[in-house]
C-alpha cells in the first residue's frame, strides 16, 4: 500500500481516478534497496558506453522517452499490482545497443550518428 501512496502505477488509478501523473513518477520509484542497486548498476553499465558515444543530451532524451513509453505500455498490461522502476528506460538503452550493434556490426565510439 505504501508504493501506491508515493506514485506506483496501477490501471485502476489511471482509468478510474485519472492519475496520469503516475506515468511520470513510477519510473523513479523502486521496490527496495536491492531492486534499486540492480537497476542502477544495469543503467550505469550500459549508459556509460552510450553516453560516451552519443553525448549526455541524446542519452538523456532516450532515457526519458523510454521511461515514459515503458510506463505507458505497462499501464496497459498490468492489472491490479503496483508497478515501479525504470525498466522501460533500461530496455530503451538495450534497444539502442541492439540497433547500433546489428546495424553496424560493431559497438565502438562514433560508429553511428543519431
C-alpha positions as semicolon CSV with decimal commas, in nm:
position;residue;x (nm);y (nm);z (nm)
1;X;0,000;0,000;0,000
2;X;0,295;0,234;0,063
3;X;0,401;0,224;-0,303
4;X;0,051;0,334;-0,402
5;X;0,081;0,646;-0,186
6;X;0,410;0,759;-0,342
7;X;0,309;0,704;-0,705
8;X;0,315;0,338;-0,808
9;X;0,131;0,266;-1,130
10;X;-0,194;0,070;-1,128
11;X;-0,453;0,051;-1,403
12;X;-0,734;0,143;-1,163
13;X;-0,562;0,468;-1,066
14;X;-0,532;0,569;-1,430
15;X;-0,874;0,456;-1,551
16;X;-1,095;0,550;-1,257
17;X;-0,910;0,829;-1,078
18;X;-0,729;0,983;-1,378
19;X;-0,391;0,990;-1,201
20;X;-0,189;1,044;-1,518
21;X;0,098;1,187;-1,313
22;X;0,177;0,829;-1,212
23;X;0,305;0,763;-1,565
24;X;0,585;1,010;-1,495
25;X;0,654;0,916;-1,132
26;X;0,669;0,536;-1,141
27;X;0,999;0,514;-1,337
28;X;1,174;0,692;-1,050
29;X;1,043;0,459;-0,777
30;X;1,195;0,130;-0,665
31;X;1,062;-0,152;-0,451
32;X;1,365;-0,174;-0,224
33;X;1,738;-0,132;-0,191
34;X;1,827;-0,449;-0,383
35;X;1,589;-0,352;-0,663
36;X;1,748;-0,007;-0,678
37;X;2,103;-0,149;-0,678
38;X;2,032;-0,389;-0,963
39;X;1,858;-0,123;-1,172
40;X;2,125;0,143;-1,119
41;X;2,410;-0,097;-1,191
42;X;2,249;-0,200;-1,521
43;X;2,188;0,163;-1,613
44;X;2,545;0,261;-1,534
45;X;2,695;-0,037;-1,714
46;X;2,502;0,027;-2,034
47;X;2,461;0,404;-2,005
48;X;2,830;0,491;-1,970
49;X;2,914;0,344;-2,309
50;X;2,617;0,503;-2,480
51;X;2,682;0,842;-2,323
52;X;3,045;0,834;-2,432
53;X;2,940;0,763;-2,792
54;X;2,634;0,987;-2,825
55;X;2,658;1,250;-2,554
56;X;2,456;1,317;-2,241
57;X;2,175;1,513;-2,409
58;X;2,081;1,241;-2,657
59;X;2,105;0,967;-2,399
60;X;1,901;1,172;-2,152
61;X;1,624;1,220;-2,409
62;X;1,628;0,849;-2,493
63;X;1,611;0,767;-2,121
64;X;1,312;0,995;-2,055
65;X;1,118;0,884;-2,361
66;X;1,186;0,516;-2,294
67;X;1,082;0,553;-1,930
68;X;0,756;0,727;-2,025
69;X;0,662;0,482;-2,300
70;X;0,760;0,189;-2,076
71;X;0,517;0,323;-1,815
72;X;0,250;0,366;-2,079
73;X;0,285;0,008;-2,206
74;X;0,296;-0,137;-1,856
75;X;-0,023;0,052;-1,768
76;X;-0,195;-0,138;-2,048
77;X;-0,063;-0,476;-1,934
78;X;-0,078;-0,455;-1,555
79;X;-0,394;-0,546;-1,372
80;X;-0,405;-0,470;-1,003
81;X;-0,045;-0,489;-0,883
82;X;0,178;-0,186;-0,831
83;X;0,438;-0,113;-1,096
84;X;0,759;0,074;-1,016
85;X;1,111;0,108;-1,163
86;X;1,285;0,229;-1,471
87;X;1,278;-0,098;-1,661
88;X;1,130;0,075;-1,966
89;X;1,426;0,312;-1,975
90;X;1,669;0,023;-1,942
91;X;1,501;-0,153;-2,234
92;X;1,536;0,170;-2,434
93;X;1,910;0,166;-2,368
94;X;1,935;-0,201;-2,460
95;X;1,738;-0,141;-2,779
96;X;1,980;0,134;-2,877
97;X;2,272;-0,104;-2,814
98;X;2,096;-0,368;-3,025
99;X;2,036;-0,126;-3,312
100;X;2,392;0,006;-3,307
101;X;2,550;-0,339;-3,289
102;X;2,339;-0,509;-3,554
103;X;2,316;-0,201;-3,774
104;X;2,692;-0,154;-3,798
105;X;2,834;-0,487;-3,688
106;X;3,037;-0,323;-3,415
107;X;2,984;-0,126;-3,098
108;X;3,254;0,138;-3,096
109;X;3,269;0,510;-3,048
110;X;3,124;0,713;-3,336
111;X;3,002;0,400;-3,518
112;X;2,659;0,553;-3,583
113;X;2,549;0,914;-3,553
114;X;2,195;0,967;-3,427
